[in-house]
Amino acid sequence: MTFSAEEATHELTLAGLTLRVQSVERSLEFYTKLPGVKVVVHRPGYFAMLRIGAGRLGLLQQEKAPLFHLELETSQELEGFAQQLRASGIEHVKLPAQKRWGEFDFTVQDPDGHVLEFESAQEQQKQEAQSTPSTTDK
């Protein structure tokens, strides 16, 4: 099933990509040589998140896993979007949830096991507003 023009009123934006790597440290050494790349998160031996322009590149140290997972941002509210995907026949849709690191998202697996992670600009803005102290809190 495909989405009709009326159903496809939101846009998806590629927010980031996570690569499976043999060594996070070796990959960090390589990617941080590129101009403008900033390390946002580094968990030695496990994971690193890099900021490249407006996008993110994740480096996940794992021996056996799908080759990558794709991060997509939707302008739609996540729970409604997840329900819309289920209704279209997409299987393996996990419910939207807040992750330990603060991101609110949900994931879907493609037929080959690659993970598509959906996040919402609306949810990100809500979280940022809640975590930023207001001037009345001072």
N, C-alpha and C positions, 0 to 999 in steps of 0.2 A: 504494500500500500504506500502511495506517495501522498504528500501533503498538497492540498489545493491552495490556490493563491490566497484565499481567505484565511486558511489555517496557518500559512507561513507568513504571518504578519511581523514576526520578530526576526532579528538578524543574529547570526552566529559569527563570532570573531575568534580567530586562533589566538589563544592567550599564551600558550606555551607548549613545549614538547619535552618529554622525559625520555632519555636514552638509557638503555641498559649498558653498563660499562664493566670492564674487568677490574679497574682500579679507579676509585673516585679521585684519589690524590694525583694519579698520573693524568687523568682527564682535566682536573682543575689546573694543573700546570700548563696544559695545552690551551684550554679555553681562555684562561686569564691573560694570555699573551695577545689576544685579540683586542683592538682598541675599543674602549667604552664598556667592556664587560665588568660587571661588579658582582662580587659574591654576596648573596643575601643570606643564605643558610649553609652551614657546613657541619655535617655530622661525620667525622672521620671514619673511614672504612665502611660507610653506609650510604650517605646521600649528600648532595650539594644542590643548591638552587642558585642559578645565576640570573641576573637581570641583563638583558640585551635589548637596548632601546625600550620599547613599550612591552616587549615580550619576556617570557621566562624560558630558561633551559634547565631542566632537571637532569641530574646525573645520578643514577641509581645503581649501586654495586650489587649485582645479582648474577649468579651463574646460570640458573635455569628460570627463565621467564620469557614472556613474549618479547619481541624485539623492541617495542616501544609502547608508550601510551600517549594519546593525543589529548590535549586540553582545549576545550571549546567554551567560549563564553556566550551566554544567551541574554537577550534583553528581557526575556520572559521570566516570571516567577518560577522557581525550580520545581516545586511540587506539581504544579499544573503541567509543566513541560514534561516531567517524568511520566505523568499519567497519559499525556498525549502520545509519547513514544510507545508506552505499553499498548495503548489502544490501536496503534498502527501495526502492531504485531511484532515489535522488537522485544526479544526475550532478554533475560538476565539483567533487568533494570533494577539496580539497588536503590533503596529509598534515599532521598536527600538527607544528609546528616552533617553536623559540624565535626570537623576533624580535630585531632589533638592540637594541631598547629594553628587552628582558628578558621580555616577555610570552610565554607559551607558549600557542599557539592554532592553530586551523585555520579555513579559510574555505570557504564554499559560495556559488555564485551562483544566484539565483532565475532563472526564465525570462526576466525583463526585464533581467538583468544586475546587479541590486542584490546587494550582498555581505552575507552573514550570517556574522559572525565568532563562533566558539564558543570560549569559554575555560572552564577548570575551576577551581573553588574549591580543589580538592585540589592542583592544580599551582601555583596562586598561593601557597598556604600553604607548600608545599615550597620554592619559590623564596625566599620571605621568610625562612624558617627558615635556609636556606643562606647568605643574604646578611647575616643578623644575627649578629655575633660572639657566641660564647658566653662565659660568665663565666670559663671555663677558658682562653680564648684571651688573656686580659689579663695 
